[in-house]
Amino acid sequence: MSDEQTGVPESFISHLIELRTRLVRASIAVLVVFILLFAVWPGPAALYDFVAQPMLSTLPHGSKMIATGVITPFMVPMKVTLLVAFMVSLPWVLYQAWAFVAPGLYTHEKRLVLPLVVSSSILFLAGVAFCYFFVFGTVFGFINDFAPKSISVAPDIENYLDFVLMMCMAFGLTFEVPVVVVILVRMNLVTVEKLKAIRPYVVVGAFVIAAIVTPPDVLSQLLLAVPLCLLYEVGILLAPLFARVTRAPEESADSGS
């Protein structure tokens, strides 16, 4: 029985097959990088030690984290290795996502694919790096200085990983704001003038988001809200340039007439 007879459009089936292919390719890339990180270099234990360094550097000399679960010392480093593998493979994963939607784009719109894949990857990794190298040291130092001297700080490795993931994801997504702004303007969903007009609401929203996803201290909230606002302004500056570069021929003719 054919797809048309069963009521399922052939194009829909082909899209599902294409989606499966892209997902498999992205998954294989993450798996290959995971195996290399696990078996070749540097290994799960070394990766977790690297992730834990910002916290350990603020604890008293000789202090260590604790593991309260039986298999936690094994599972947590494995999770870290998988997440690092995903971040290393992120450009390829994003490329697969864009390649899936590319057939439905016009030629002038396809010019956005490479710049957006590259910029999305760089900005996300830049957000994670900013969080790791600057925010963690500042926030953990502040918390450690604020803690009473009668308390012995010994963070659980699983709770610490959950906190690190939440913060890194928040900063990684925050640094994607310019890309989101560019896409919204290019798809004519919003104008640059409208983005400038709602700037005060964006600032308020940035601080609300920061208050939700960061620890309840002013310092960490500022470290998320301020970059979000600045990156929003960067997006407003870059959006007209991307819109002009990827303008359709008929759009260029209309604007020139």
SVG drawing of the C-alpha trace seen along z (x, -y; Angstrom):
<svg xmlns="http://www.w3.org/2000/svg" viewBox="-6 -55 52 57">
<polyline fill="none" stroke="black" stroke-width="0.4" points="0.0,0.0 1.5,-3.4 1.9,-6.4 -0.8,-8.3 -3.3,-5.5 -2.6,-5.4 -3.1,-9.2 0.5,-10.0 2.1,-12.5 5.4,-11.2 7.1,-14.5 6.3,-14.2 7.9,-10.7 11.0,-12.1 11.3,-14.9 11.2,-12.3 13.9,-10.3 16.0,-13.4 15.5,-14.4 16.5,-10.9 19.6,-11.1 20.7,-14.4 20.0,-13.3 22.1,-10.1 25.0,-12.1 24.9,-14.5 24.7,-11.7 27.6,-9.8 29.8,-12.9 29.0,-13.3 29.7,-9.6 33.0,-9.7 34.2,-12.7 33.0,-11.1 35.0,-7.9 38.1,-10.0 37.7,-12.0 37.0,-8.9 39.6,-6.5 42.3,-8.7 42.6,-12.0 42.1,-13.4 39.7,-11.0 36.5,-11.5 38.3,-12.0 40.6,-14.8 37.6,-16.5 35.6,-16.6 38.7,-17.9 38.8,-20.7 35.2,-21.5 35.5,-21.4 38.6,-23.7 36.7,-27.0 35.0,-25.6 38.1,-23.9 40.2,-27.1 37.9,-29.0 37.8,-26.2 40.3,-26.1 43.6,-24.3 43.1,-20.5 39.3,-20.6 37.6,-18.3 34.1,-17.6 32.1,-14.6 30.1,-11.9 27.0,-10.7 25.9,-8.1 27.5,-4.7 27.9,-5.1 28.1,-8.9 32.0,-9.0 31.6,-7.0 28.4,-8.6 29.2,-12.2 32.5,-12.3 30.8,-10.3 28.1,-13.0 30.8,-15.7 32.5,-13.8 29.3,-13.5 28.5,-17.2 32.1,-18.2 31.7,-15.9 28.5,-17.7 30.1,-21.1 33.1,-20.1 30.7,-18.7 28.4,-21.7 29.4,-23.2 28.6,-19.9 25.4,-19.5 24.2,-23.0 25.3,-22.5 23.1,-19.3 20.1,-21.4 20.7,-24.1 21.2,-21.5 17.8,-20.0 16.0,-23.3 18.2,-24.6 16.2,-22.9 13.2,-25.1 15.2,-28.3 15.8,-30.7 19.3,-31.2 19.8,-34.5 18.6,-33.0 21.1,-30.2 23.8,-32.8 22.9,-33.1 23.6,-29.4 27.4,-29.4 27.6,-32.8 24.9,-31.7 26.3,-28.2 29.8,-29.7 28.5,-32.6 26.1,-30.4 28.8,-28.0 31.3,-30.7 28.9,-32.7 27.6,-29.6 31.1,-28.5 32.1,-32.0 29.2,-32.2 30.3,-28.9 33.9,-30.1 32.8,-33.4 30.8,-31.6 33.7,-29.2 36.6,-31.5 35.1,-34.6 31.6,-34.1 32.4,-30.9 35.5,-32.3 33.7,-35.5 30.5,-33.8 32.2,-31.0 34.6,-33.4 31.8,-35.6 29.8,-32.7 32.9,-31.3 33.7,-34.7 30.1,-35.2 29.8,-31.7 30.3,-31.6 33.7,-30.3 32.0,-27.7 30.8,-25.9 32.9,-23.3 32.0,-23.6 32.1,-20.2 29.9,-20.4 28.4,-17.2 29.8,-16.5 26.4,-15.7 24.8,-18.9 27.8,-20.9 27.4,-19.5 23.7,-20.4 24.6,-23.9 27.4,-24.2 25.1,-22.9 22.4,-25.3 24.8,-28.3 26.7,-27.3 23.5,-26.7 22.1,-30.1 25.2,-32.0 25.6,-30.0 22.0,-30.8 22.4,-34.4 25.3,-34.8 23.0,-33.7 20.9,-36.8 22.5,-38.6 21.8,-35.6 18.1,-35.5 17.8,-39.2 19.4,-38.9 17.0,-36.0 13.9,-37.9 14.8,-41.0 15.7,-39.0 12.4,-37.0 10.6,-40.4 9.0,-39.3 10.2,-42.5 11.9,-45.7 15.0,-47.3 13.0,-50.3 10.6,-48.1 13.6,-46.4 14.9,-49.8 11.5,-50.9 11.2,-47.8 14.7,-48.2 13.5,-49.2 11.3,-46.1 14.3,-43.9 16.4,-45.4 13.8,-44.5 13.3,-41.1 17.1,-40.5 17.2,-41.1 14.1,-39.0 15.7,-36.1 19.0,-36.5 17.1,-36.5 15.5,-33.2 18.4,-31.2 21.3,-32.4 22.0,-32.1 20.1,-34.6 22.9,-37.2 23.2,-40.5 26.6,-39.8 25.8,-36.7 22.5,-38.4 24.5,-41.4 27.0,-39.1 24.2,-37.6 21.9,-40.5 24.5,-43.0 26.0,-40.8 22.4,-40.0 21.6,-43.7 24.9,-44.4 24.5,-41.5 21.0,-42.7 22.5,-45.9 25.0,-44.1 22.2,-42.2 20.5,-45.5 23.7,-46.8 24.3,-43.7 20.7,-42.9 20.6,-45.6 23.9,-44.4 22.7,-40.8 19.4,-41.8 21.1,-43.8 23.6,-41.0 20.9,-38.4 18.3,-40.5 16.5,-38.9 17.0,-40.4 13.4,-41.6 13.8,-43.2 16.9,-45.0 15.0,-46.2 12.1,-47.5 14.4,-49.4 16.4,-50.9 13.3,-52.1"/>
</svg>
